[in-house]
Amino acid sequence: MKESILVTGGLGFIGSHTVAGLQQAGYDVVIVDDLSNSDISVLDNITKITSVKPHFYNYDINDAGALSKVFADHSIKAVIHFAASKAVGESVLQPLKYYHNNVSGLISLLQIMENAGIKNIVFSSSCTVYGTPDALPVSESSPVKKATSPYGATKQVCEQILEDCKNFNSIALRYFNPIGAHESGLIGELPKGVPANLVPYITQCAAGLRDKIIIHGDDYNTSDGTCVRDYLHVTDLALAHIKAVERQLSAKQDNTFEIFNLGTGHGSTVLELITCFEKVNNLKLNYSIGPRREGDVEKVWADSSKANTILGWKTEKSLEEMLKSAWQWQLSLNR
Ligand SMILES: NC(=O)c1ccc[n+]([C@@H]2O[C@H](COP(=O)([O-])OP(=O)(O)OC[C@H]3O[C@@H](n4cnc5c(N)ncnc54)[C@H](O)[C@@H]3O)[C@@H](O)[C@H]2O)c1
């Protein structure tokens, strides 16, 4: 067995795929997740995929006493920190919830890591830190612009904290738009309530759980007028975390704080995504065009060449594969 890695939020969408990947690569995984946006059944499903049950603690990362005990009971070598609140719209309505969970949560985690002498942390950041970019594709040297939501602001503040804490080795991974599900059909995106992201909304519409998809605006300056995003497969994204942790475990970081963009480098419009979903899954979706949504960025896609070169990571899976796996996952939920 390789080193023990603590994964906060390890039962969530990206966390669960990363835990499965870490276990398959031979790591001992310890999960801390308070189930605020995930289901305990994910633990069994990860176990089915990997034949190994990860250690699991149903704790809030803000509970310093509980978290200290986890560090005392396991010989943790690195932390991958996914646990956060992530709904952009909700963050506008409840900013304090977001600053508390995302920013105070990180500070609390870092304090306990410091006490335990653990230096390595991989942090879930987001392309939202770029706001509305001046030029495309967006590289790590593109300016960080004023955030368009409290959620985006929490990611900027967390990155600043990590950059300032030079006694840690931190890697911030700026994800573009992760979608899709594990090839086993056992884990995928499992939002509680109305999905805030497009693909789970689409799959729930296709399954008859929601009436209709409303596309937020078709008058943008893009090929068909709908917004452009850089969608990447969640299992590709999960692998980047393993590469990042391995960079830390082998002491290869050039700086105490490093940033990597993670995307395909290719943008798709919302309409292209819908058409592709219909085609690969042989389905018809019910959708119509609504007004623009406040805070939406017109178009964004990644320059991930730094991750390609330095982490040795690149995406493998196509949009077709992403949308097929997302639908297979939805079907497995309905069974
Ligand atoms: N999904 C995306 O599109 C996306 C894009 C960019 C960045 N991110 C970031 O990636 C990370 C993971 O995202 P995800 O899509 O897997 O989200 P998710 O909600 O599916 O997973 C987050 C997990 O963290 C847990 N959690 C939340 N607060 C916690 C706390 N205080 N203590 C313990 N557990 C807690 C939740 O129960 C959930 O299982 C988040 O930090 C998110 O902001 C996500």
The ligand as an SDF file (V2000), in Angstrom:
LIG
                    3D

 44 48  0  0  0  0  0  0  0  0999 V2000
  -18.3150   20.6130  -10.1340 N   0  0  0  0  0  0  0  0  0  0  0  0
  -17.8090   21.6950  -10.7040 C   0  0  0  0  0  0  0  0  0  0  0  0
  -18.2750   22.1350  -11.7590 O   0  0  0  0  0  0  0  0  0  0  0  0
  -16.6320   22.4210  -10.0700 C   0  0  0  0  0  0  0  0  0  0  0  0
  -15.9000   23.3410  -10.8460 C   0  0  0  0  0  0  0  0  0  0  0  0
  -14.8350   24.0090  -10.2670 C   0  0  0  0  0  0  0  0  0  0  0  0
  -14.4920   23.7710   -8.9430 C   0  0  0  0  0  0  0  0  0  0  0  0
  -15.2270   22.8840   -8.2120 N   0  0  0  0  0  0  0  0  0  0  0  0
  -14.8440   22.6510   -6.8100 C   0  0  0  0  0  0  0  0  0  0  0  0
  -14.4930   21.2920   -6.6590 O   0  0  0  0  0  0  0  0  0  0  0  0
  -14.8310   20.8400   -5.3640 C   0  0  0  0  0  0  0  0  0  0  0  0
  -15.6750   19.5900   -5.4720 C   0  0  0  0  0  0  0  0  0  0  0  0
  -16.8080   19.8740   -6.2770 O   0  0  0  0  0  0  0  0  0  0  0  0
  -17.9280   18.7850   -6.5460 P   0  0  0  0  0  0  0  0  0  0  0  0
  -18.5890   19.1460   -7.8170 O   0  0  0  0  0  0  0  0  0  0  0  0
  -17.3770   17.4380   -6.3590 O   0  0  0  0  0  0  0  0  0  0  0  0
  -18.9170   19.1470   -5.3580 O   0  0  0  0  0  0  0  0  0  0  0  0
  -19.7930   18.2070   -4.4380 P   0  0  0  0  0  0  0  0  0  0  0  0
  -20.7630   19.0860   -3.7210 O   0  0  0  0  0  0  0  0  0  0  0  0
  -20.3300   17.0560   -5.2200 O   0  0  0  0  0  0  0  0  0  0  0  0
  -18.7100   17.6380   -3.4070 O   0  0  0  0  0  0  0  0  0  0  0  0
  -18.3090   18.3560   -2.2700 C   0  0  0  0  0  0  0  0  0  0  0  0
  -18.3520   17.3850   -1.0830 C   0  0  0  0  0  0  0  0  0  0  0  0
  -17.9030   18.0720    0.0690 O   0  0  0  0  0  0  0  0  0  0  0  0
  -18.7710   17.7800    1.1520 C   0  0  0  0  0  0  0  0  0  0  0  0
  -18.6790   18.9320    2.0500 N   0  0  0  0  0  0  0  0  0  0  0  0
  -19.0940   20.2120    1.8210 C   0  0  0  0  0  0  0  0  0  0  0  0
  -18.8250   20.9700    2.8990 N   0  0  0  0  0  0  0  0  0  0  0  0
  -18.2200   20.1680    3.8170 C   0  0  0  0  0  0  0  0  0  0  0  0
  -17.6960   20.3630    5.1150 C   0  0  0  0  0  0  0  0  0  0  0  0
  -17.7730   21.5470    5.7290 N   0  0  0  0  0  0  0  0  0  0  0  0
  -17.1400   19.3140    5.7720 N   0  0  0  0  0  0  0  0  0  0  0  0
  -17.0620   18.1000    5.1790 C   0  0  0  0  0  0  0  0  0  0  0  0
  -17.5550   17.8440    3.9500 N   0  0  0  0  0  0  0  0  0  0  0  0
  -18.1190   18.8650    3.2720 C   0  0  0  0  0  0  0  0  0  0  0  0
  -20.1340   17.5590    0.5240 C   0  0  0  0  0  0  0  0  0  0  0  0
  -20.9750   16.7390    1.3200 O   0  0  0  0  0  0  0  0  0  0  0  0
  -19.7620   16.8720   -0.7960 C   0  0  0  0  0  0  0  0  0  0  0  0
  -19.7200   15.4740   -0.6320 O   0  0  0  0  0  0  0  0  0  0  0  0
  -15.5150   22.0080   -4.6690 C   0  0  0  0  0  0  0  0  0  0  0  0
  -14.5410   22.6860   -3.9020 O   0  0  0  0  0  0  0  0  0  0  0  0
  -15.9700   22.8740   -5.8210 C   0  0  0  0  0  0  0  0  0  0  0  0
  -16.0670   24.2240   -5.4580 O   0  0  0  0  0  0  0  0  0  0  0  0
  -16.2690   22.1970   -8.7530 C   0  0  0  0  0  0  0  0  0  0  0  0
  1  2  1  0
  2  3  2  0
  2  4  1  0
  4  5  1  0
  4 44  2  0
  5  6  2  0
  6  7  1  0
  7  8  2  0
  8  9  1  0
  8 44  1  0
  9 10  1  0
  9 42  1  0
 10 11  1  0
 11 12  1  0
 11 40  1  0
 12 13  1  0
 13 14  1  0
 14 15  2  0
 14 16  1  0
 14 17  1  0
 17 18  1  0
 18 19  2  0
 18 20  1  0
 18 21  1  0
 21 22  1  0
 22 23  1  0
 23 24  1  0
 23 38  1  0
 24 25  1  0
 25 26  1  0
 25 36  1  0
 26 27  1  0
 26 35  1  0
 27 28  2  0
 28 29  1  0
 29 30  1  0
 29 35  2  0
 30 31  1  0
 30 32  2  0
 32 33  1  0
 33 34  2  0
 34 35  1  0
 36 37  1  0
 36 38  1  0
 38 39  1  0
 40 41  1  0
 40 42  1  0
 42 43  1  0
M  CHG  2   8   1  16  -1
M  END
$$$$
